[in-house]
Amino acid sequence: MSKLRVHNLSISLDGFVAAPRQSLEHPVGEGGGVLHGWIFETRYGRRMIGQEGGTEGLDNQFLARGDVGIGATVMGRNMFGPIRGPWDGGDPAAERWTGWWGAEPPYHHPVFVLTHHARPPLEMEGGTTFHFVTDGIEAALGLAREAAGDSDIRLGGGGEAVRQYLAAGLVDEIHLAIVPVLLGGGERIFEGFDGRGPGAPDGFEKVELAASDSVLHVVLAKKWSA
């Protein structure tokens, strides 16, 4: 069966994947941009935003691996954008919002967005279509598996989406990029685990550990993954 994988999830030393007060101006919270600085130092990261140059070392290699063998993506609404409430609730910004990534998002495959509010599929350039799923995390994963076929599914975030899938024991592999900063507050993914259950930290084992000058890369795999 295809795996559900988390890649390049930047996390601070004190365990936050986003800073407080996320908004259109501050997608990962006020001061949270420091978590993703390493990405845009790499060649692969710069190419994602239409820029040239960048490093080709360890960070670049980990970043690129996150797209290998992936046939579909699942993400939370918070990752799709800062808009809240019904898409057609009278807010012109909600009706116009098509994601952070412009006309051609970097996915090039089906993306399933977790939301409480229905919206027709949104077809973008380059092969990306956003599907809005209102039936919960397992329904979204089932649709993603069907779309991905023999390929794996990437769980793209945000933090609450990752936490929910971890708590349900559905994540097979998670790559954390530990950034040497302290945020002091924000959004955590390991909140509320009591050491029991399939999503608890002791349900995973370290399979890879490597450090660059910028971040510490840790790959954890589910112990009982098939």
C-alpha positions as CSV (number, residue, x, y, z in Angstrom):
1,M,0.0,0.0,0.0
2,S,1.1,3.5,-0.7
3,K,2.6,5.5,2.3
4,L,1.6,8.8,3.8
5,R,4.8,10.8,4.1
6,V,5.6,14.2,5.7
7,H,8.7,16.0,4.2
8,N,10.7,19.1,5.0
9,L,8.6,20.0,8.0
10,S,10.5,22.9,9.6
11,I,10.3,22.9,13.4
12,S,11.9,25.1,16.0
13,L,14.0,23.8,18.9
14,D,11.0,24.4,21.2
15,G,8.7,22.4,19.0
16,F,6.8,24.9,16.9
17,V,6.1,24.6,13.2
18,A,4.5,28.0,12.9
19,A,4.7,31.2,15.0
20,P,1.7,33.0,16.5
21,R,-0.8,35.2,14.5
22,Q,-0.8,33.6,11.1
23,S,-2.2,35.9,8.4
24,L,-2.0,36.8,4.7
25,E,1.0,39.0,5.5
26,H,2.5,36.3,7.8
27,P,1.7,32.9,6.4
28,V,3.6,31.0,9.1
29,G,3.0,33.6,11.8
30,E,4.8,36.7,12.9
31,G,8.5,35.8,13.0
32,G,7.8,32.3,11.6
33,G,9.6,32.9,8.3
34,V,12.9,32.1,10.0
35,L,11.8,28.4,10.0
36,H,11.8,28.3,6.2
37,G,14.9,30.4,5.4
38,W,17.0,27.2,4.7
39,I,14.6,26.1,2.0
40,F,15.2,29.2,-0.2
41,E,18.9,29.0,0.2
42,T,18.8,25.8,-1.9
43,R,18.7,25.4,-5.7
44,Y,15.5,23.3,-5.5
45,G,13.8,25.8,-3.2
46,R,14.7,28.8,-5.4
47,R,13.5,27.0,-8.5
48,M,10.1,26.6,-6.8
49,I,9.6,30.3,-6.7
50,G,11.1,31.0,-10.1
51,Q,14.6,32.0,-9.0
52,E,18.0,30.8,-10.1
53,G,21.1,29.8,-8.1
54,G,21.1,28.3,-4.6
55,T,23.1,25.6,-2.9
56,E,23.2,21.9,-4.0
57,G,24.3,20.2,-0.7
58,L,22.5,18.2,1.9
59,D,19.5,20.6,2.4
60,N,18.9,20.6,-1.4
61,Q,18.9,16.8,-1.4
62,F,16.4,16.5,1.4
63,L,14.1,19.1,-0.1
64,A,14.1,17.4,-3.5
65,R,13.4,14.0,-2.0
66,G,10.1,15.2,-0.8
67,D,8.7,15.1,-4.3
68,V,10.0,11.7,-5.3
69,G,7.4,9.0,-5.7
70,I,4.5,11.3,-4.8
71,G,1.2,11.0,-6.7
72,A,-1.1,13.1,-4.5
73,T,-1.0,15.6,-1.6
74,V,-3.2,16.2,1.4
75,M,-3.1,19.5,3.2
76,G,-5.1,21.4,5.8
77,R,-7.0,24.5,4.9
78,N,-4.6,26.6,6.9
79,M,-1.8,25.6,4.4
80,F,-4.0,26.3,1.4
81,G,-4.6,29.9,2.6
82,P,-5.6,32.3,5.4
83,I,-9.2,32.5,4.4
84,R,-11.8,31.2,6.9
85,G,-15.5,30.4,6.8
86,P,-17.6,29.6,3.7
87,W,-16.0,30.1,0.3
88,D,-19.1,31.8,-1.0
89,G,-20.1,33.6,2.2
90,G,-19.9,37.0,0.7
91,D,-16.2,37.6,1.2
92,P,-14.7,38.4,-2.2
93,A,-11.3,37.4,-1.0
94,A,-12.5,33.9,-0.2
95,E,-14.2,33.5,-3.5
96,R,-11.1,34.6,-5.4
97,W,-8.5,32.7,-3.3
98,T,-6.7,30.0,-5.2
99,G,-3.7,29.3,-2.9
100,W,-0.3,30.9,-2.2
101,W,1.4,29.6,-5.3
102,G,0.0,31.6,-8.3
103,A,-1.4,30.2,-11.5
104,E,0.9,27.1,-11.6
105,P,1.3,25.5,-8.1
106,P,4.4,23.3,-7.6
107,Y,2.4,20.1,-7.1
108,H,1.5,18.9,-10.6
109,H,-0.9,16.3,-9.2
110,P,-4.2,16.2,-7.3
111,V,-4.2,18.0,-4.0
112,F,-6.9,17.3,-1.3
113,V,-7.7,20.2,1.0
114,L,-9.3,19.5,4.4
115,T,-12.1,21.9,5.1
116,H,-15.5,22.3,6.7
117,H,-16.9,24.2,3.7
118,A,-17.6,22.6,0.3
119,R,-16.1,24.1,-2.8
120,P,-16.0,22.8,-6.4
121,P,-12.6,21.4,-7.6
122,L,-10.1,24.1,-8.6
123,E,-8.1,23.2,-11.7
124,M,-4.8,25.1,-12.0
125,E,-2.1,25.2,-14.6
126,G,0.6,22.5,-14.7
127,G,-1.6,19.6,-13.7
128,T,-2.6,20.6,-10.2
129,T,-6.2,20.3,-9.2
130,F,-7.3,21.2,-5.6
131,H,-10.2,19.1,-4.3
132,F,-12.0,20.3,-1.1
133,V,-12.9,17.5,1.3
134,T,-15.4,18.0,4.0
135,D,-15.7,14.4,5.3
136,G,-12.5,14.3,7.5
137,I,-9.0,13.2,7.4
138,E,-9.6,9.5,6.5
139,A,-11.9,10.4,3.6
140,A,-9.2,12.8,2.3
141,L,-6.6,10.1,2.6
142,G,-8.8,7.5,0.8
143,L,-9.3,9.9,-2.1
144,A,-5.6,10.7,-2.3
145,R,-4.7,7.0,-2.3
146,E,-7.1,6.4,-5.2
147,A,-5.7,9.3,-7.1
148,A,-2.0,8.4,-6.4
149,G,-2.4,4.7,-7.5
150,D,0.9,3.0,-6.7
151,S,2.6,6.2,-5.7
152,D,2.9,7.7,-2.2
153,I,0.9,10.5,-0.7
154,R,2.5,13.6,0.8
155,L,1.0,15.2,3.8
156,G,1.8,18.9,3.4
157,G,0.6,20.5,6.6
158,G,-0.2,22.8,8.2
159,G,0.6,21.8,11.8
160,E,-2.9,20.9,12.8
161,A,-3.4,18.6,9.8
162,V,-0.1,16.8,10.6
163,R,-1.1,16.5,14.3
164,Q,-4.5,15.0,13.4
165,Y,-3.0,12.4,11.1
166,L,-0.3,11.5,13.6
167,A,-2.9,11.1,16.4
168,A,-4.9,8.8,14.1
169,G,-1.8,6.6,13.4
170,L,-2.0,7.3,9.7
171,V,1.5,8.8,9.1
172,D,4.1,6.3,7.8
173,E,7.1,8.5,7.6
174,I,8.0,12.0,8.8
175,H,11.0,14.2,8.0
176,L,11.6,17.0,10.4
177,A,14.0,19.8,9.6
178,I,15.0,21.1,13.0
179,V,15.9,24.8,12.8
180,P,18.1,26.2,15.6
181,V,15.8,28.9,16.7
182,L,13.4,29.4,19.6
183,L,9.9,30.8,18.7
184,G,8.4,30.8,22.3
185,G,4.9,30.2,21.0
186,G,2.8,29.2,18.0
187,E,1.6,25.9,16.6
188,R,2.9,22.5,17.7
189,I,2.4,19.0,16.0
190,F,3.2,16.9,19.1
191,E,0.7,18.5,21.4
192,G,-1.4,16.2,23.5
193,F,0.3,12.9,23.0
194,D,0.4,10.8,26.2
195,G,2.9,8.1,25.0
196,R,0.1,5.7,24.0
197,G,-1.5,4.9,20.7
198,P,-0.3,4.5,17.1
199,G,0.5,8.2,16.7
200,A,2.6,8.5,19.9
201,P,6.3,9.3,19.6
202,D,7.3,5.8,20.7
203,G,5.5,4.4,17.6
204,F,8.3,5.7,15.4
205,E,12.0,5.0,15.1
206,K,14.8,7.1,13.7
207,V,15.9,5.9,10.3
208,E,18.1,8.9,9.3
209,L,19.9,11.7,11.0
210,A,22.0,14.3,9.2
211,A,23.0,17.9,9.8
212,S,23.9,20.8,7.5
213,D,25.1,24.2,8.6
214,S,21.5,25.3,8.7
215,V,19.3,22.5,10.1
216,L,19.3,19.1,11.6
217,H,17.4,16.6,9.4
218,V,15.6,13.7,11.2
219,V,13.6,11.0,9.4
220,L,11.3,8.9,11.5
221,A,9.4,5.8,10.3
222,K,6.5,4.0,11.8
223,K,7.7,0.9,13.5
224,W,4.9,-1.3,12.2
225,S,4.6,0.1,8.7
226,A,4.1,-2.6,6.1
